[in-house]
Amino acid sequence: MEKSDTRTVSVIVSTYRREEELCNIIDQLKIQNYPHYEIIVVDQTKKHTELVQTYLENNKKAINYHKLERANLCYARNQGIIVSKGEIALFIDDDVSIKKDFIFHHAKNYDDPTVVSVVGQVLDANNPKPKYIPPRAKLLFFCKEKVSLHSNQKGYITFGRGCNMSFRRIIFEEVGMFDENLAIKDELDVYMRIRKRGYNVIFEPMANVYHHEAKRGGVAEIKQRSDNHQSNEKIRKLSRDETIFHLKHFNVFTFIIFFFLLQLRYSFKWNFPRGLRMLSGFKSTIGGVREGIRTYHQDYK
C-alpha cells in the first residue's frame, strides 16, 4: 500500500443554510475510494427542513456532526480542525461536486515532506472546463488577487480557495488557525503566514471540484455581503477587515496609500457620481478603518 493510502484525512464541510447541496456533498463523500478518512460537518444553520434533518439523523454514523450557535466561517473551520483526527485537514464547500478519487488526489501529494498544503482545481460556470495553462494565484499591488485555478497542470502555487484546499493539520500549531476577525481574505491570511515560513503549496489538478456557487446560503451570507454596492454597512465591514489584514501583513508606512486606495474603491468607485452617497461611503470607510485599527491593537498587539 502506498504512503498516501495510509494517511488519515479529515474532510471538513462548513455549511450554512444549504439543504439539498449539503445532502449531495455528504453522499459524494460517503463513496470515496480512500480507506482512511472521516467526514466532519460543521453546521451553522439554525433550522433545517424536516427532510434534511431526517437525512442528517439517518447518517449519524457516517458523519461527525457539530452544530454551532453562531455563523462565522473561520470559527466553523477552526472547530472542524479542533475535533478532527486526521493527519490532513481537507476543506470543501457545501455546494461543490467531487469525484470518487477526490480525497486520494489530495492525500498523495503529502508523500513530499516539503508540502504543507494542496490546492485543488476549481471549475465553475465561468470556467466549466480545465485549460492547459499554468496554475496561477498571484498577489498584485496591496494583495489584490489574480487567480486561475482551472488549470490542468500541476505545479507550485501561492494560495488557494476555501472551496478546495487541504493542509497538514500540524501546520496550524505553527502558523495559527483561521482568523475569526476576518470575513474576507481569510484563506489568504493563512497562506501568507505559511508563505513567510517558506513552506511549499502545490496545485493538484486531479483533485478537482465543480463549484456550483448556490444562490442561497453559504459564505456570502455568513460574511453578510449585501448585493447593494452602496450599502454603508457593507463598506464599513469590508473596510474594517481590509484594515486588519493590512496591519497584520504590511507596515505602517504603506497605510496612507492603503487608505487612499480603500477610499477610491469603496467611497468613490462604488458610489460615483452620486455626491451624497460618495460622502456617506467616505464616512463608512473611515468608521471601518477606525474599528479595524482598534481591533488590531486589542487582539494582535
Kinemage of the C-alpha trace (Angstrom):
@kinemage 1
@onewidth
@group {chain A} dominant
@subgroup {mainchain}
@vectorlist {calphas} color= white
{ca met a 1} P 0.000 0.000 0.000
{ca glu a 2} L 1.302 3.466 -0.877
{ca lys a 3} L 2.056 6.038 1.781
{ca ser a 4} L -0.769 8.246 0.511
{ca asp a 5} L -3.232 5.445 1.249
{ca thr a 6} L -2.172 5.247 4.883
{ca arg a 7} L -2.614 8.905 5.785
{ca thr a 8} L -5.784 9.772 7.639
{ca val a 9} L -7.783 12.631 6.145
{ca ser a 10} L -10.421 14.741 7.876
{ca val a 11} L -12.788 16.280 5.330
{ca ile a 12} L -14.324 19.390 6.884
{ca val a 13} L -17.542 20.771 5.402
{ca ser a 14} L -18.718 24.068 6.868
{ca thr a 15} L -22.351 24.595 5.943
{ca tyr a 16} L -24.810 27.449 6.306
{ca arg a 17} L -28.427 27.491 5.106
{ca arg a 18} L -27.877 24.874 2.424
{ca glu a 19} L -30.290 21.946 2.164
{ca glu a 20} L -30.090 19.806 -0.976
{ca glu a 21} L -26.470 20.835 -1.555
{ca leu a 22} L -25.427 19.564 1.894
{ca cys a 23} L -27.067 16.184 1.367
{ca asn a 24} L -25.487 15.860 -2.071
{ca ile a 25} L -21.914 16.505 -0.894
{ca ile a 26} L -22.291 14.110 2.030
{ca asp a 27} L -23.498 11.411 -0.378
{ca gln a 28} L -20.468 12.020 -2.614
{ca leu a 29} L -18.077 11.911 0.340
{ca lys a 30} L -19.527 8.642 1.607
{ca ile a 31} L -18.486 6.784 -1.568
{ca gln a 32} L -14.879 7.988 -1.792
{ca asn a 33} L -12.410 5.239 -2.749
{ca tyr a 34} L -9.972 6.192 0.008
{ca pro a 35} L -9.544 3.888 3.024
{ca his a 36} L -8.833 6.265 5.933
{ca tyr a 37} L -10.966 9.370 6.211
{ca glu a 38} L -13.672 10.993 8.284
{ca ile a 39} L -16.432 13.401 7.282
{ca ile a 40} L -16.861 16.366 9.614
{ca val a 41} L -19.906 18.578 9.111
{ca val a 42} L -19.830 21.899 10.962
{ca asp a 43} L -23.367 23.215 10.715
{ca gln a 44} L -24.146 26.885 11.258
{ca thr a 45} L -27.769 26.615 10.082
{ca lys a 46} L -30.302 27.441 12.792
{ca lys a 47} L -33.002 25.106 11.456
{ca his a 48} L -33.076 22.721 8.516
{ca thr a 49} L -36.125 21.473 6.653
{ca glu a 50} L -37.702 18.329 8.075
{ca leu a 51} L -36.390 16.314 5.116
{ca val a 52} L -32.777 17.411 5.641
{ca gln a 53} L -32.997 16.949 9.398
{ca thr a 54} L -34.171 13.382 8.844
{ca tyr a 55} L -31.310 12.816 6.399
{ca leu a 56} L -28.772 14.029 8.962
{ca glu a 57} L -30.287 11.795 11.645
{ca asn a 58} L -30.088 8.778 9.336
{ca asn a 59} L -26.412 9.495 8.594
{ca lys a 60} L -25.168 9.928 12.165
{ca lys a 61} L -22.769 7.008 11.836
{ca ala a 62} L -21.306 8.280 8.565
{ca ile a 63} L -20.529 11.839 9.660
{ca asn a 64} L -19.024 13.607 12.639
{ca tyr a 65} L -21.686 16.280 13.074
{ca his a 66} L -21.235 19.519 15.014
{ca lys a 67} L -23.842 22.239 15.432
{ca leu a 68} L -22.734 25.828 16.064
{ca glu a 69} L -24.790 28.592 17.612
{ca arg a 70} L -23.246 31.399 15.570
{ca ala a 71} L -22.444 31.711 11.883
{ca asn a 72} L -18.793 32.516 11.280
{ca leu a 73} L -16.900 30.655 8.562
{ca cys a 74} L -13.455 30.876 10.175
{ca tyr a 75} L -14.888 29.820 13.528
{ca ala a 76} L -16.534 26.838 11.835
{ca arg a 77} L -13.295 25.821 10.125
{ca asn a 78} L -11.396 26.136 13.401
{ca gln a 79} L -13.940 23.969 15.187
{ca gly a 80} L -13.542 21.412 12.426
{ca ile a 81} L -9.766 21.402 12.943
{ca ile a 82} L -10.147 21.045 16.714
{ca val a 83} L -12.374 17.955 16.505
{ca ser a 84} L -10.539 16.381 13.564
{ca lys a 85} L -8.395 13.274 13.991
{ca gly a 86} L -6.712 13.132 10.588
{ca glu a 87} L -3.157 14.000 9.659
{ca ile a 88} L -4.605 16.022 6.768
{ca ala a 89} L -7.398 18.604 7.108
{ca leu a 90} L -9.265 18.952 3.809
{ca phe a 91} L -11.737 21.816 3.396
{ca ile a 92} L -14.515 21.896 0.806
{ca asp a 93} L -17.648 23.979 0.415
{ca asp a 94} L -21.117 22.536 0.772
{ca asp a 95} L -22.079 23.413 -2.820
{ca val a 96} L -19.439 21.506 -4.800
{ca ser a 97} L -19.407 18.237 -6.747
{ca ile a 98} L -16.491 15.813 -6.480
{ca lys a 99} L -15.328 12.514 -7.986
{ca lys a 100} L -14.684 9.266 -6.112
{ca asp a 101} L -10.908 9.721 -6.128
{ca phe a 102} L -11.005 13.294 -4.827
{ca ile a 103} L -9.527 12.577 -1.391
{ca phe a 104} L -6.802 10.337 -2.817
{ca his a 105} L -5.510 13.054 -5.133
{ca his a 106} L -5.157 15.432 -2.205
{ca ala a 107} L -3.508 12.868 0.063
{ca lys a 108} L -0.915 11.607 -2.426
{ca asn a 109} L 0.861 14.976 -2.501
{ca tyr a 110} L 1.773 14.743 1.176
{ca asp a 111} L 4.293 11.995 0.393
{ca asp a 112} L 6.525 15.019 -0.268
{ca pro a 113} L 7.535 16.223 3.238
{ca thr a 114} L 8.078 19.800 1.994
{ca val a 115} L 4.407 20.203 1.011
{ca val a 116} L 2.154 21.609 3.746
{ca ser a 117} L -0.894 22.475 1.634
{ca val a 118} L -2.599 21.243 -1.518
{ca val a 119} L -4.826 23.458 -3.656
{ca gly a 120} L -7.252 21.597 -5.901
{ca gln a 121} L -8.642 22.502 -9.298
{ca val a 122} L -11.840 24.590 -9.255
{ca leu a 123} L -14.291 24.643 -12.140
{ca asp a 124} L -17.416 26.778 -12.196
{ca ala a 125} L -19.872 28.497 -14.527
{ca asn a 126} L -17.197 30.949 -15.710
{ca asn a 127} L -14.619 28.214 -16.280
{ca pro a 128} L -16.555 24.964 -16.781
{ca lys a 129} L -13.665 23.109 -18.390
{ca pro a 130} L -9.977 22.843 -17.448
{ca lys a 131} L -7.423 24.615 -19.638
{ca tyr a 132} L -3.834 23.802 -20.447
{ca ile a 133} L -2.417 26.828 -18.670
{ca pro a 134} L -0.115 27.119 -15.655
{ca pro a 135} L -1.946 27.349 -12.327
{ca arg a 136} L -1.986 30.932 -11.124
{ca ala a 137} L -2.594 32.571 -7.781
{ca lys a 138} L -0.771 35.873 -7.838
{ca leu a 139} L -0.728 38.691 -5.338
{ca leu a 140} L -0.728 42.042 -7.076
{ca phe a 141} L -0.489 45.552 -5.627
{ca phe a 142} L -1.597 45.510 -1.962
{ca cys a 143} L -2.629 41.860 -2.175
{ca lys a 144} L -5.167 42.223 -4.933
{ca glu a 145} L -5.689 38.621 -6.010
{ca lys a 146} L -5.462 37.229 -9.515
{ca val a 147} L -6.442 33.567 -9.523
{ca ser a 148} L -6.783 30.887 -12.209
{ca leu a 149} L -7.466 27.505 -10.653
{ca his a 150} L -8.995 25.815 -13.704
{ca ser a 151} L -5.562 24.743 -14.920
{ca asn a 152} L -4.850 21.093 -15.722
{ca gln a 153} L -1.120 21.463 -14.993
{ca lys a 154} L 0.417 20.517 -11.682
{ca gly a 155} L 2.787 23.000 -10.063
{ca tyr a 156} L 3.646 25.125 -7.058
{ca ile a 157} L 1.273 27.937 -6.204
{ca thr a 158} L 0.996 30.764 -3.666
{ca phe a 159} L -2.509 30.311 -2.268
{ca gly a 160} L -5.861 28.709 -2.981
{ca arg a 161} L -9.594 28.959 -2.475
{ca gly a 162} L -11.528 27.723 0.522
{ca cys a 163} L -13.823 25.524 -1.537
{ca asn a 164} L -10.950 23.101 -2.287
{ca met a 165} L -7.825 23.185 -0.126
{ca ser a 166} L -6.058 20.893 2.330
{ca phe a 167} L -3.308 21.270 4.931
{ca arg a 168} L -1.116 19.172 7.166
{ca arg a 169} L -3.089 19.612 10.354
{ca ile a 170} L 0.065 20.147 12.368
{ca ile a 171} L 0.846 23.339 10.414
{ca phe a 172} L -1.918 25.172 12.305
{ca glu a 173} L 0.057 24.675 15.516
{ca glu a 174} L 2.876 26.691 13.954
{ca val a 175} L 1.130 29.388 11.910
{ca gly a 176} L -2.115 29.623 13.869
{ca met a 177} L -5.728 28.917 12.979
{ca phe a 178} L -8.118 30.815 10.704
{ca asp a 179} L -8.592 34.400 11.885
{ca glu a 180} L -12.146 34.718 13.181
{ca asn a 181} L -11.956 38.509 12.921
{ca leu a 182} L -11.756 38.279 9.131
{ca ala a 183} L -14.694 37.739 6.800
{ca ile a 184} L -12.576 38.465 3.710
{ca lys a 185} L -9.061 37.356 2.753
{ca asp a 186} L -9.328 34.718 5.486
{ca glu a 187} L -7.793 31.926 3.404
{ca leu a 188} L -5.159 34.304 2.030
{ca asp a 189} L -4.277 35.296 5.587
{ca val a 190} L -3.375 31.668 6.414
{ca tyr a 191} L -1.396 31.255 3.192
{ca met a 192} L 0.502 34.497 3.876
{ca arg a 193} L 1.602 33.054 7.213
{ca ile a 194} L 2.635 29.808 5.536
{ca arg a 195} L 4.496 31.709 2.836
{ca lys a 196} L 6.518 33.697 5.380
{ca arg a 197} L 7.880 30.420 6.720
{ca gly a 198} L 8.953 29.222 3.285
{ca tyr a 199} L 6.752 26.125 3.038
{ca asn a 200} L 5.538 24.664 -0.252
{ca val a 201} L 1.956 24.810 -1.522
{ca ile a 202} L 1.179 22.647 -4.545
{ca phe a 203} L -1.632 22.765 -7.082
{ca glu a 204} L -3.142 19.374 -7.914
{ca pro a 205} L -5.475 19.419 -10.950
{ca met a 206} L -6.668 15.842 -10.358
{ca ala a 207} L -8.184 16.909 -7.019
{ca asn a 208} L -10.939 18.823 -8.749
{ca val a 209} L -14.325 20.197 -7.739
{ca tyr a 210} L -17.131 21.816 -9.644
{ca his a 211} L -18.266 24.825 -7.618
{ca his a 212} L -21.982 25.403 -8.171
{ca glu a 213} L -21.987 28.664 -6.197
{ca ala a 214} L -25.512 28.233 -4.893
{ca lys a 215} L -27.520 31.449 -4.712
{ca arg a 216} L -28.775 30.881 -1.185
{ca gly a 217} L -26.740 30.404 1.968
{ca gly a 218} L -23.034 29.747 2.262
{ca val a 219} L -20.099 32.086 2.584
{ca ala a 220} L -21.747 35.170 1.102
{ca glu a 221} L -24.470 35.219 3.737
{ca ile a 222} L -22.077 34.423 6.566
{ca lys a 223} L -19.894 37.328 5.519
{ca gln a 224} L -23.060 39.459 5.317
{ca arg a 225} L -22.177 40.942 1.983
{ca ser a 226} L -25.049 42.923 0.564
{ca asp a 227} L -25.804 42.776 -3.150
{ca asn a 228} L -26.123 46.549 -2.983
{ca his a 229} L -22.712 48.155 -3.520
{ca gln a 230} L -23.983 51.312 -1.881
{ca ser a 231} L -24.598 49.585 1.428
{ca asn a 232} L -22.807 51.634 4.089
{ca glu a 233} L -22.820 48.698 6.487
{ca lys a 234} L -21.091 46.569 3.870
{ca ile a 235} L -18.488 49.282 3.256
{ca arg a 236} L -17.812 49.618 6.980
{ca lys a 237} L -17.329 45.860 7.478
{ca leu a 238} L -15.143 45.465 4.413
{ca ser a 239} L -13.014 48.458 5.428
{ca arg a 240} L -12.612 47.019 8.920
{ca asp a 241} L -11.432 43.620 7.645
{ca glu a 242} L -9.178 45.111 4.982
{ca thr a 243} L -7.555 47.262 7.672
{ca ile a 244} L -6.926 44.298 9.993
{ca phe a 245} L -5.431 42.272 7.138
{ca his a 246} L -3.193 45.147 6.051
{ca leu a 247} L -1.882 45.825 9.542
{ca lys a 248} L -1.135 42.123 10.026
{ca his a 249} L 0.917 41.729 6.846
{ca phe a 250} L 2.249 45.190 5.942
{ca asn a 251} L 3.831 48.086 7.785
{ca val a 252} L 2.582 51.454 8.935
{ca phe a 253} L 4.445 53.314 6.168
{ca thr a 254} L 2.164 51.815 3.492
{ca phe a 255} L -1.003 52.637 5.423
{ca ile a 256} L -1.551 56.045 3.814
{ca ile a 257} L -1.505 54.508 0.326
{ca phe a 258} L -3.754 51.689 1.544
{ca phe a 259} L -6.253 54.180 2.998
{ca phe a 260} L -6.328 56.181 -0.245
{ca leu a 261} L -6.977 53.039 -2.323
{ca leu a 262} L -9.693 51.936 0.087
{ca gln a 263} L -11.497 55.265 -0.268
{ca leu a 264} L -11.051 55.195 -4.028
{ca arg a 265} L -12.714 51.816 -4.235
{ca tyr a 266} L -15.458 51.860 -1.613
{ca ser a 267} L -16.359 55.543 -1.416
{ca phe a 268} L -15.895 56.760 -4.981
{ca lys a 269} L -15.908 53.832 -7.401
{ca trp a 270} L -18.966 52.174 -5.853
{ca asn a 271} L -20.953 55.396 -5.477
{ca phe a 272} L -19.825 57.578 -8.393
{ca pro a 273} L -21.256 60.019 -9.460
{ca arg a 274} L -23.734 60.373 -6.586
{ca gly a 275} L -22.188 63.040 -4.362
{ca leu a 276} L -24.147 62.325 -1.175
{ca arg a 277} L -23.546 58.603 -1.447
{ca met a 278} L -19.852 59.224 -2.022
{ca leu a 279} L -19.735 61.316 1.149
{ca ser a 280} L -21.670 58.665 3.069
{ca gly a 281} L -19.334 55.971 1.751
{ca phe a 282} L -16.336 58.057 2.809
{ca lys a 283} L -17.665 58.244 6.373
{ca ser a 284} L -18.395 54.499 6.419
{ca thr a 285} L -14.888 53.714 5.213
{ca ile a 286} L -13.352 55.896 7.923
{ca gly a 287} L -15.556 54.193 10.509
{ca gly a 288} L -14.452 50.754 9.309
{ca val a 289} L -10.777 51.724 9.315
{ca arg a 290} L -11.046 53.058 12.866
{ca glu a 291} L -12.739 49.864 14.008
{ca gly a 292} L -10.070 47.796 12.243
{ca ile a 293} L -7.235 49.713 13.938
{ca arg a 294} L -8.923 49.336 17.318
{ca thr a 295} L -9.456 45.581 16.806
{ca tyr a 296} L -5.867 45.128 15.647
{ca his a 297} L -4.435 46.801 18.758
{ca gln a 298} L -6.788 44.865 21.038
{ca asp a 299} L -6.360 41.387 19.536
{ca tyr a 300} L -2.946 41.258 17.873
{ca lys a 301} L -0.632 43.522 19.833
